[in-house]
Amino acid sequence: MALTVDVLNKNLCPGCSACYNACPVNAIKLEECGNAGFFEPVIDRDKCINCGLCEKTCPVLHPPYDNDRNPQCFAAMANDELRLDSSSGGMFSVLAQYILDNNGYVCAASLDEDFKLNHIIINSQSELPALRRSKYIQSYVGNSFREIKALLDEDKIVLFTGCPCQVAGLKNFLGKPYDNLLLVDLVCHGAPSQKVFQKYIEETYGKNNLKDFKFRTKKYGYVSFTQTATLKTGEEIGRDISFDYFEKIMHSGMGLKDICGDCIFAETPRQGDITIGDFWGITKYNSQLNDNKGTSLVLLNNSKGLEFFSKIKKHLKKQEAVPFEVARTNNRFGRRLNLPKERRWFFTMIKNQPFNKAANYSLNRKFNVGVIGLWYGRNYGSMVTYYALHHVLTQRLNQSVLMIENCLAPPAGEISKTSPRLIAKKYYDISAKYSVDDLSKLNNHCDAYIVGSDQLWNVYLSRPYKQTYFLGFADERNKKIAYGTSFGIPYCGNSREKMISQHNLKRFDAVSVRDTMSKQICENEFGLTNITQVCDPSFLCPVEEYSKLASQSNLSISEKYILAYILDPEPKFAKVLNAISKKYGCKIKVILNELPNIWESNKQELAADKFDNIEVLSNVDLYEWLYYYEHAQSVITDSFHGTIFSIIFQKPFATKINVKRGAERFTSLLQPLGLENRLMENLDITTISNLIDRIDYHNANEKLKLITEASYEWLKNNLLEKK
């Protein structure tokens, strides 16, 4: 079966439309995908004939590099009138006019009446003004490549102008050079999506009020940071990067796609016969080449470009050869841009929050939510709990999230290489480290705080953190929410601690807990009302997301095995596991608590070395932990989250009640699902065998669905409603 363009990571797709135009059965559509809204190919598998043309045509997978690496470089100016109606030096208009004067066709980007940008084909001078000027959004190329090929096959002269990725896409689509085709690529820094632009103009002007929009105007001088909007009333509104957020997200790179930050087409050799753009920095080389009316940079990338430039020189007011290094120094002819990492929050927030807010927060490191909890703990349950909470907040509720750094964290060093830190570095934005007494500085960065799902209100944990987990540092203006927080043990704080905790808890906007005991403590010890019991956030994250994480491990296990995830081993455990292994004829793979200071002692306590069929795994990271769960035949555990993930992956399981870690939370977890029979007070071979043999999840899944839906609605409603 031939490869399709789906082999390309969509973050690296420029949306050039080559695959769309190449498909012989129209099985590909270009759709605005995800919150960001960039055009990407979507394949209709029912129509696809697996011919492989889309993959072969993709310029990212097969980039065409056939031009000069050190092209001739010129600074050029059209006449003053033409430049006044252009964004730069008018070079595009001069090229296009020549083509049109010779009965040719010009294909370039034009804003339509709905202010959407499309590549269109024209063949008259009267249509040319619509193609002039810079337009800082991704254009929709549509069927243009097919239409260009038809014109070329009729021996018509065609000029195509676009971003270098679009030019590369057209070259691959055509599959051969045409003497009657002139390719002109733009010096490009990338562009936001049309979806983002549509949201911007609707919120800023009201699209129905808008008559015309210019991304750049020389009304305020020759710069690239001003725009004008003309309303239907005739009013003209100018805006500048100093206060306009579209200008800010465009020029900062905040609104760009990944491929724009690592563009394989930005370097030389360029894709077009000719490259054009603003000649920034030309004043440093020769001030006579900048009269503040616009100067074009021109690169002649091959013999066709040289020949064509010689034909239109007489139509230029000025043109002068300039060393290419002058252009390279001051314009983008390098592959990489330093795109801000906060882009993901811009694209997260843009779905359901105002454009200006999304831009402002992303540019100024402000967040909808600060999450406080043990995400940094070397504990699989903590790692996956906070990953799930983060996923729900960002992917389902479209909130930007700051994970609050541990204020008592040891100095960076080997800790940065631990599994939770590596996970955090990849997926989270993490706050600066503040001392316990300086946490109030976070109030300038977060609108709301969520205390995570863990034993954060256990007095022995909260005591050294001085009420951090009770949000004593948060201002009244900050929303304060507890999601599934727990005490873990009966409350045993002293009278002063209780007084302070009670005061802080009553300042919360919404409190939920994950077990019955914690609910009773809130009500009976602290006098709180409206306490809701919710599920662990791990249940709110789809199993497919955990499978994606598991697939990032390097494991590939074909043999059958039973997984034993044990936090507090005892010698009898190994004997029972050995017997279970013999009964089921498969290995037992054991994962112990990840904490390195107790792992060795736990292994010795388990005493499994004498049993060849028991394998104690070491240095298991989170990806591997999830893999072992996903591929196990069944599970034996004494862990709360070990039990949760048995349910998530729908495995038969037996859970030994871990009194040391809070027996009540096990029953609070399983009783509502009708699975309390999976619990054991003591290790017994017969009981375990019966429990891990099989399980019917039908009724439990129906109950869990109701619980998770209610828990998600509680979180959504309390987080999104106004304070």
Summary of the structure (lengths in Angstrom):
residues: 723
radius of gyration: 31.3
end to end distance: 55.9
largest distance: 95.4
contacts: 2428
relative contact order: 0.07
helix: 42%
strand: 18%
